[in-house]
Amino acid sequence: VLVISCPCALGLATPVAIMVGNGLGAKNGILFKTAVSLEETGKAQIVVLDKTGTITEGTPKVTDLVPAPGVEESRLTALACALEQKSEHPLAKAVTAYGTERQITPEPVTDFVALPGNGLQATLNGKLLLGGSLSYMRSRVSVPKNMQAAALAERGKTPLFFAYDGALLGMIAVADVIKPDSPEAIAALQKMGIRVVMLTGDNPRTAAAIGRQAG
């Protein structure tokens, strides 16, 4: 009597499961580089989500303009657009779109540098042009207390500050709403016992407001 044994179920189960998993991931816009990456996903205990464009729509719009004393709104907008035109961040696109709506053609800048978690800087007509968060701008120029925009941040708006040649130009507030399905997706992850963490370079008040809305 000759008995031949082959674990067909085991041999087929793993590649089929990986194929189905990769297929479902692709349908939802998720690409797994290797089968090991897919397997390791099941062991995840913490998921980190970027705020802008992941939890939120990623299509923010300008909601408020607060020029510094003696600065016109048109000048604030023009110089802000000049700085933001080379940035690929969604908040930068919101500012440049606002300028386009008002038919503002930004001047070309040089020596553009993006400072992660802080802001941007460039040179315009031989003078330094800066833009970024309140904490960063306070380290570079004087910011009046009545322009610290705490109330705007608490409503989920992101205040962006701009300065030129060592003087504050003003503040532009930008709002980005959360995606309708973000709270549901985050709740589903939490029910699986996964800790969800939001990652952002935004100010703490705005981050807290978006975090409350997303759950």
Order of alpha helices (4+ residues) and beta strands (2+ residues): alpha-alpha-beta-beta-alpha-alpha-beta-beta-beta-alpha-alpha-beta-beta-alpha-beta-alpha
